[in-house]
Amino acid sequence: METAYKSYLCVVCGYLYHEAEGCPDDGIVPGTRWEDVPINWTCPECGARKEDFEMIAV
C-alpha cells in the first residue's frame, strides 16, 4: 500500500515542500519523497537547508 504524501515546512520562511508536487524548477520531480530529496537541496525561497524543514499535517 502506498503511503500518503507528506508536506514539509521551511521554518525560516514558511515555504512548503509537497512530496506530491516536488520542486520541478530544482529538478525534483513530483512524487519525490522527502528522504529522496538531496541533502544539499536548499529552500527555493530563502536558501535554508533541508534540516530547517519540519513535517506538517495538512
C-alpha positions in Angstrom: 0.0 0.0 0.0 1.3 3.4 -1.0 1.9 5.8 1.9 0.2 9.2 1.6 2.4 12.1 0.5 3.6 14.5 3.2 4.4 18.2 3.3 7.4 19.9 4.9 7.5 23.5 6.1 10.6 25.7 6.0 10.8 27.1 9.5 12.8 30.1 8.2 10.4 31.5 5.5 7.3 29.3 5.5 7.8 27.7 2.1 6.0 24.4 1.8 7.5 21.4 0.0 4.8 19.0 -1.0 6.0 15.5 -1.9 3.2 15.1 -4.4 4.3 18.3 -6.3 8.1 18.1 -5.9 10.1 21.1 -6.9 10.4 20.8 -10.7 12.3 24.1 -11.0 15.1 22.5 -8.9 14.9 19.1 -10.8 12.9 17.4 -8.1 10.1 15.6 -9.9 6.6 15.3 -8.5 6.2 12.3 -6.2 9.7 12.6 -4.7 9.7 11.6 -1.1 11.4 13.9 1.4 14.0 11.3 2.2 14.9 11.2 -1.5 15.4 14.9 -1.8 19.2 15.5 -2.0 20.8 16.5 1.3 22.4 19.6 -0.3 19.0 20.9 -1.6 18.1 24.3 -0.3 14.8 26.1 0.0 14.0 27.9 -3.3 12.6 30.9 -1.4 15.2 31.6 1.2 18.1 29.2 0.8 17.6 27.4 4.1 19.0 23.9 4.4 17.0 20.7 4.3 17.4 20.3 8.0 15.5 23.6 8.5 12.3 21.9 7.3 9.7 20.2 9.6 7.0 17.8 8.5 3.5 19.2 9.0 0.0 17.9 8.8 -2.2 19.5 6.2 
